[in-house]
Amino acid sequence: MTDSPAPPPPSGGDTVLLDGFHALKHALRFGAEVRTALTTDRARALDLAAELAPDLTAALDALLTEATPEELRGLAPRAHPTEVAALAVRTPRPANLAALHSRPRTAPVVVLEDPRNLGNIGAVIRLAAGFGATGVVTTGTADPWHPNAVRGAAGLHYATAVERLDLDGLPPGPLYALDPEGEDIRALTLPDDALLAFGTERHGLSTELRTRADHLVALPMRPQVSSYNLATSVAMTLFHWGGPR
């Protein structure tokens, strides 16, 4: 199912919508500048903080403003079940590019070629943050900072470098592209400075990206099974990179 990119709700240019308590929690933990945070039930939100994020209780106490349901939906039209929404400053592009192009790089960069499903993008960013990847680069038209992607990532865009680039602007490093005709990943050691490239959800790698690849890599798969979900493929690849050396 394709989640077509749609215009985000008005959010002030350089700000991004944090939809839900967990997105706000992660953004704060990884240094986001939060400009506005609303909730329809401040006491409930602070109880949630005490239970799930005691390290942030004081910060949330100072930040959260109680709002009516109508005011909250003015910020987040599709309100999260936690009834919390916030606006945070988007990580500046120069800072993300500096992280992606840093040398030596101690963790891979995930490259998603022309992804279309914003939920998939968010899920991959969440995985990259969890594994400590340097960042996630997307090509194509979908904005990886779209509110639907930020929602899918639970605000973890601030824990890794997330940018949209064209293929000519990819960071340096050996390019390992996932392809069914590649070498079994179990026979390989993925270097820390690798670019791990994944093709589109429907068509796989483009000819251009496949040609650019230094290595084609295949995930183990039972015969007659056609493919894995994009986020599953990324998870398997990052787990292989981060496993026992």
N, C-alpha and C positions, 0 to 999 in steps of 0.2 A: 504494500500500500504506500503510495507516495504522499508525503506531507509537503505540499507545495509551499515555497517561501511566500509569506504574506507580509505586508507592511506592519511594523511594530506599532503599538499604541504610542501616542505622543509622549515623549519622555525626556525632552530637554537637550537633544543634540548629542552631547558626549556622555549621556547617562544611559544605563541599561536597567531593565526591570528585573528585580529579584522577586520571584513569585513563590511565596511560601516561607515558613520558618527555616527550613533546612537550607534553602538557598541563601537566606540572610546570614545564617550561622556560618556557613562555609566562607562566604564572601568576607565577613568580618575576621575570621580566623586567618585568612590569607591576605590581609592588608588592604581590603577595598575601602575606598572613601565613600561612605554611605551618607547621602544627603537628606533623605526622607525615609522614614519607616513608619508604616501605619498598621494598626490592628483594630478589629472591632471589639476585642476583649483583652485589655492590657494585662489584667491579673492572670488570665489563662495563659497568655503568651509568656509571662514571666515564670509561671509554674512550669511550663514546658522547658524554658531555659534552665531552671534549677534542676530539672530531671535529666536533660539531654546535653546541656552545654553550660555547666556551672562556671566554667572559665569566662563566659561571656555575660553572666547575669548582670553585673554592674554596668557594662557597656550598653546592654539592651534596655536596662532600666532608664538610662539617660537618653536613649535614642527613640524608643517607641512612643508614638502618639496615638491615643485612642481616637477612632474615627467611626462615623456611621457606616453601615453597609453600603450606602450609596457613594460615600466619599471613597471607600476602599475600591469599589468597582470603577470609579473614575480613574484610578491608578492601574488596576488590574481587572479588566472586564470579566475574565473567567477566574473568579477568586479561588485560591487554593483552599483545601479543607482546613488548614491551620488558621485561615483568616488573617494572614500576615502578608504584606507586600512592601517593597522598598525600592528606591532608586539609588544606584551607586554609579560612581564615575567609571567609565570603561577604561581598562588598562590602556595607556597610550601606545599607539602603534610603534613608535621608536623603541620603547622598552621591550615590547614583544620581539621585534626584529633583532634587537641586540642579543636577547637570550637565544633565539633560534640560530643566529649566526656565530655564536660564541665558539671559540676554539681554545683548548680542546674541549669537546663536549662529552659529558660523562653519562648521558642517557639519550636514547633515540628520540627522533622526531617522527610522529605518525603523520602520514600524508594521505588524505582522502581525496581521490580524484572525482570531482564533480558530484558530490553527494547530493541527494534530493530530499531525503527524509530528515527533517530537523530533529526528530526524536533520536534517530541514529547518531547524528552529529553530537547531540548532548550526551548520549550514552558513551560514545568514544572518548569525549573529553573527560567524563567522570572516570573512565578506566585509566586514561593517561595520567590524570592527577593521582589516582590511587597507586599506580606503579612508579610514580616519580619520573615519568617521561619528560623530556625537555619541553615538548609542546605538541600541538596539533595544527597542521596546516591543511586548509581546504582549497581546492580550485573550483572554478565554476561560479555560478550566480548566487548560490545560497549563502546568506550571511551567518557565519558560525556564532555570532553574538546576538542573533535574533532571539527574542524572548522565549520562543518555544524551545530553542536549543539550550538556553540558559536554564530553563525549567528542567529539561531532561538531564542536565549536568548537575542539578542541585547546587548551582552557584559556584562550581569548582573551576570555572574559567579563570579565577584569580589564583589558582594553585598551579597553573601551567601556562605556557605562552600559546595563545590562540589567535591565529591570523588567517586571512584569505590572501593567497598569492597566485600568480600564474606559474606555469611550469618553469619558465626561464628564471623565476625569482626564488626557486627552492634553496634552502640552506645547503651548505657544503656537506659532503659526507657520502659514503658508498650507498647506492640506492638498491635496496632489496624490495622487489615487487612481488606481491603474492599472486600466483598464477597456478592453475591446476597442472600445467606442463612443467613446472619448475622442479628443483631438487627438493627432496623430502627435508622439511625443516629440522627433523630430528638428527640429521647428519651434519648440521651446520652449527657454528657458533656465531651469533649475531653480535657485531661489535657495538660498543657503547655510542659511537658517533654515527650509527646507521640512520638512514631514512627508510622507514618501513611504509611502503606504499600499497594502498588498497584501491581497487577499481570501483566503478559505479555499482550500485546495488543490483542493477538489471543486466548490464553488459560487461562488467569486469573492466580490465585495463584497456585503455585506448592504445592504438598502435604506437602513438608517439611516446607514451610513458613506458610501454613495454620495450621499445627500442632503446630508450635512455637507460634502462635498468642495468646495473652491474651484475645483478644476480636475480634469477627468477626462483621463487620459493613456493613450495606447495605444502599445505597442511594435510595431515593424514585424514583420510575420509573413506568410509565404507563404500564399496561399489554400489552404484544405482542411486546414491545420494548426490544431488546436483550441486549443492552449495550450503554454506553456513550463513547465518545472519552476519551483517557487517561487524557489529559490536562483538559478536562471538569470535570472529576471525581475529580481530584486534586483540582481544583478551588472550587467546591462545598464543599469539605471536609474542605479546609482551611477557606472558608467563614464561615462554621458552627463553626469551632474552634474560629475564631476571631470575631464572632458576639456578640450581647448583652449577658452579663453574669448575 
